Amino acid sequence: MKFKINIRPKNLKLKDLKIGKKERKYNKEIVFILIIIVILIVFFSGVAMGKAIHNSSIASNTEIAKPILEVEKDSEIIITEANNQGEYNFKVKNYNNLDEISQVDLKYYIEILNDNLDKSIKYSLYRENEEIELTENKTEEITLKKDLKQEQIYTLKVQYDSNQNNIGDIIKEIQIKVHSEQLKI
């Protein structure tokens, strides 16, 4: 059994709606009261609507921490076949001639630039008579503490073996570079 129900919507017209004058007046009063309440809430809640532009000039006087790392060196040494050994001394310190001490921690490493020297020249680096291992002609990083006067003495020992030299006289220079970096405060 099948049933088919046909329901037609009733056409509504505005004049068929019976809204009385009292109901319209009652709705207007409620809307008016709600608007007044919202205005009072906004007024007493401290909400301000507006745009302000404010310019301020700030002046400050700050000092930058002063990093100090000085290298004192001896005079150059000359290695020849007759004078086949030499020692080059230098100091790394965290203060200057005015006795101002570094105000920040510093780390540094020493690099020996040899410009592809022949096997006949050998060198080793010592810090206060203790040999320092060189990795790719560089030392490990060394730290100097702030506000503590420190001085580290280094010696570079250079030895020339003329028996291993097969190209004659070598006129080369060995350079020592100290690379430093300031640590975070």
C-alpha positions in Angstrom: 0.0 0.0 0.0 1.3 3.3 -1.1 0.1 6.7 0.1 0.9 9.9 -1.4 0.4 13.0 0.6 0.2 16.4 -1.1 0.5 19.3 1.2 0.5 22.7 -0.3 2.1 25.5 1.6 -0.2 28.2 2.7 0.5 31.6 1.1 1.2 34.1 3.7 0.8 37.8 3.2 1.9 40.7 5.4 -1.7 41.8 6.0 -2.6 38.3 7.1 -0.2 38.5 9.9 -1.9 40.0 12.8 0.5 41.8 15.0 -1.2 44.1 17.3 -0.2 47.6 18.1 0.6 46.6 21.7 3.1 43.9 20.6 4.9 46.4 18.3 5.0 49.0 21.0 6.3 46.3 23.5 9.0 45.2 21.0 10.1 48.8 20.5 10.4 49.4 24.3 12.6 46.3 24.7 14.9 47.3 21.8 15.2 50.8 23.3 16.0 49.5 26.8 18.7 47.1 25.3 20.3 49.9 23.4 20.4 52.1 26.5 21.9 49.2 28.5 24.6 48.6 25.9 25.5 52.3 25.8 25.8 52.4 29.6 28.0 49.3 29.7 30.3 50.8 27.1 30.4 54.2 28.9 31.2 52.7 32.4 33.5 49.9 31.3 36.3 52.2 30.3 36.4 51.2 26.7 37.6 54.1 24.6 37.5 54.2 20.9 39.9 56.5 19.3 43.3 56.8 17.8 46.3 58.5 19.3 49.7 59.2 18.0 52.5 59.5 20.5 56.1 60.4 19.8 58.7 59.9 22.5 62.4 60.6 22.4 64.5 58.3 24.6 68.1 59.2 25.2 70.4 56.7 26.9 74.0 56.7 27.8 75.5 53.2 27.8 79.0 52.0 27.7 80.2 49.1 25.6 82.3 46.4 27.3 85.9 46.7 26.2 87.5 43.5 24.9 91.3 43.5 25.1 93.6 40.9 23.6 97.2 41.9 22.9 100.0 39.9 21.4 103.6 40.8 22.3 106.3 39.4 20.1 110.0 39.0 20.1 112.1 39.9 17.1 112.1 37.7 14.0 114.4 34.8 13.8 116.3 33.6 10.8 117.0 29.9 10.2 119.9 29.0 7.9 121.9 25.9 7.3 124.5 27.0 9.8 121.8 28.2 12.3 119.3 25.3 11.9 117.3 25.8 15.1 115.4 28.8 16.5 112.9 29.7 19.1 110.3 32.5 18.6 108.6 33.7 21.8 105.4 35.6 22.0 102.8 36.4 24.7 99.0 36.6 24.6 97.4 38.7 27.3 94.1 40.2 28.2 95.3 43.5 29.4 97.2 46.4 27.8 100.0 48.8 28.7 97.7 51.0 30.7 96.7 48.0 32.9 93.2 48.0 31.5 91.8 44.4 31.8 89.4 43.0 29.3 85.8 43.4 30.4 84.5 40.3 28.5 85.5 36.7 28.3 87.5 36.0 25.2 88.4 32.8 23.4 91.2 32.5 20.9 93.2 30.0 18.9 96.7 30.2 17.3 97.2 29.4 13.7 100.6 28.8 12.1 100.7 29.8 8.4 103.5 28.0 6.7 102.7 28.4 3.0 103.4 24.7 2.1 106.9 24.5 3.5 109.2 21.6 2.6 109.5 18.6 4.8 112.9 19.8 5.9 111.3 22.4 8.3 109.7 21.1 11.4 108.1 23.2 14.1 106.3 22.7 17.4 104.4 25.1 19.7 104.8 25.2 23.5 102.9 27.1 26.1 105.0 27.6 29.2 107.3 24.5 28.4 104.3 22.3 27.7 103.8 21.2 24.1 100.5 22.1 22.4 99.1 19.7 19.8 98.4 21.3 16.5 95.5 20.1 14.3 95.8 21.4 10.8 98.3 24.0 12.1 95.8 25.3 14.6 95.5 25.0 18.4 92.4 24.2 20.3 90.4 27.2 21.6 91.7 28.8 24.7 89.6 31.0 27.0 90.7 34.1 28.9 88.4 35.2 31.7 87.2 38.8 32.1 88.4 41.0 35.0 91.3 38.7 35.7 94.8 39.7 34.5 96.1 36.8 32.5 99.2 36.3 30.4 100.2 33.2 28.4 103.7 32.8 27.1 104.2 30.7 23.9 107.4 29.4 22.2 107.5 28.3 18.6 110.5 26.0 18.0 111.6 25.7 14.4 114.1 23.2 13.2 115.7 22.9 9.8 117.1 19.6 8.5 119.2 20.3 5.4 119.6 16.6 4.6 115.8 16.4 3.7 116.0 19.5 1.6 116.2 18.6 -2.1 115.4 22.0 -3.7 118.3 24.2 -2.4 117.8 27.3 -0.3 114.3 27.8 1.1 113.2 31.4 1.4 109.9 31.2 3.2 108.2 32.9 6.1 106.3 31.3 8.9 103.5 33.5 10.2 101.7 33.2 13.5 98.1 34.4 13.7 96.0 34.7 16.8 92.3 34.6 16.0 90.0 35.8 18.9 86.3 36.0 19.5 84.3 37.6 22.3 82.2 35.3 24.3 78.6 36.2 25.3 78.1 38.2 28.4 
